[in-house]
Amino acid sequence: MPSMSTPPIVFVFNAPLSSGCDYVTQTMRIVARTNPTYGIALGDIISFPRWLAGKDRWVVKNEHGATVVRPISILPGIRFRWVRILTYSYVSVILRVWLAIKYKGVRKLLWFFEPFHVPPLLTIFLGYTTVYDCVDYYPGFDPHAKHEHDSVIRHASYVFANSESLSKILKQARPDVVRVPSGFAEELFSDIRVMPIPPQKHPFVVGYIGSISDRFDFSLLEKVIKKLPSAHFFFIGSFEPDVFGRCDDAMDQFNNILKYTNTRWIRGVPKKDIPSALATIDVGLIPYRTDSSFNRLSFPMKALEYFAAGRPVVSANITALRAYADKGLLTIAERQKVFVQAIRKYQRTGWNVSVQKRQLRAAVAQSWSKKVKVILSELCV
């Protein structure tokens, strides 16, 4: 149990709590073991009338060991950015005042993962040690994201990057960026017995696990599915429309994929069942668009889950994954032809235990506990 003299840490995050976003939930869960932990769930903002009329009428709740506050707007129109900012601001002021009373004279920290809506909050939490735990290359998302990222990377007390490729590019603005492990939920896979994939397996299942969104290269995916009519394609995860508020037509494109008879969408898989879900597939897929630096410089954490399940992986050309390809742990495919060839090769040759053991070691080296330990050590808390 954290003591009253231990620095409290406030997490600010854009994902709704219901999304189960790993980098939020895992980080809060581990930090809460040693520090008083609070959260502001920006993604759960709701207008006061809808809150009154709704069934899930929470304002403050304990989640993953943290006391999480939900922003409730007393103004109409939360689709407008200025309304959201005002709402986040008054909630932050209330939380700051309360923490100032409860933890008088104690160092306090503000920890965030994305730059969205954060610049004005840095002013409200002035005097706090601020931590930018950067998990994606946000300047590649859109111009507004770049503006907010450029602001917070200048003003944050500490900046951490979850891959070597992301670290290198962030160091152009902040030479003191610290590279940390990417994050992997090793406890999910602690009791899993991985079996080798035999050659010439039938039926052969190609699978994807994680959020389905406009990160996908739907055009490439459709061509691969058409070229491999005897393979089954499983998409395991929820659909995420309008990522970070940017409108897209990804649902229409995904529905076009699902018209093929060898595709299947499996939604609503709880975190604890991810290893079992991965046991149903023979090859893990990462079919991201690479025309966006937001995708190219990401670290798809699902790669580590595929590794822990002992599955061969075929991925788009994601910079952070090239080192694993060099070690023979996955295949980078820059074109549709290479995707198809790699999948056919794994169906023909299978996947052996010695490579699976190396995959598991690579995954465990990136665990959430290792990542948080590095960050807390840097912060001296």
HELIX and SHEET records of a PDB file:
HELIX    1   1 LEU A   17  SER A   19  5                                   3    
HELIX    2   2 ASP A   22  VAL A   31  1                                  10    
HELIX    3   3 LEU A   42  ASP A   44  5                                   3    
HELIX    4   4 PHE A   48  ALA A   53  1                                   6    
HELIX    5   5 ARG A   81  LYS A  102  1                                  22    
HELIX    6   6 PRO A  119  ILE A  124  1                                   6    
HELIX    7   7 TYR A  138  GLY A  140  5                                   3    
HELIX    8   8 PRO A  143  HIS A  155  1                                  13    
HELIX    9   9 GLU A  164  LEU A  170  1                                   7    
HELIX   10  10 GLU A  186  PHE A  189  5                                   4    
HELIX   11  11 PHE A  218  LYS A  227  1                                  10    
HELIX   12  12 VAL A  243  GLY A  245  5                                   3    
HELIX   13  13 ALA A  250  ILE A  257  1                                   8    
HELIX   14  14 LYS A  271  ASP A  273  5                                   3    
HELIX   15  15 ILE A  274  LEU A  278  1                                   5    
HELIX   16  16 SER A  293  ARG A  296  1                                   4    
HELIX   17  17 LYS A  302  ALA A  308  1                                   7    
HELIX   18  18 THR A  319  LEU A  321  5                                   3    
HELIX   19  19 ARG A  322  ASP A  326  1                                   5    
HELIX   20  20 GLN A  336  THR A  349  1                                  14    
HELIX   21  21 VAL A  353  VAL A  364  1                                  12    
HELIX   22  22 TRP A  368  LEU A  379  1                                  12    
SHEET    1   A 8 VAL A  60  GLU A  63  0                                        
SHEET    2   A 8 ALA A  66  VAL A  69 -1                                        
SHEET    3   A 8 THR A  37  ALA A  41  1                                        
SHEET    4   A 8 ILE A   9  PHE A  13  1                                        
SHEET    5   A 8 LEU A 109  PHE A 112  1                                        
SHEET    6   A 8 THR A 129  CYS A 134  1                                        
SHEET    7   A 8 TYR A 158  ALA A 161  1                                        
SHEET    8   A 8 VAL A 178  ARG A 179  1                                        
SHEET    1   B 2 ILE A  46  SER A  47  0                                        
SHEET    2   B 2 ILE A  72  SER A  73  1                                        
SHEET    1   C 6 THR A 263  ILE A 266  0                                        
SHEET    2   C 6 HIS A 232  ILE A 236  1                                        
SHEET    3   C 6 VAL A 205  ILE A 209  1                                        
SHEET    4   C 6 VAL A 283  ILE A 286  1                                        
SHEET    5   C 6 VAL A 313  SER A 315  1                                        
SHEET    6   C 6 THR A 331  ILE A 332  1                                        
END                                                                             
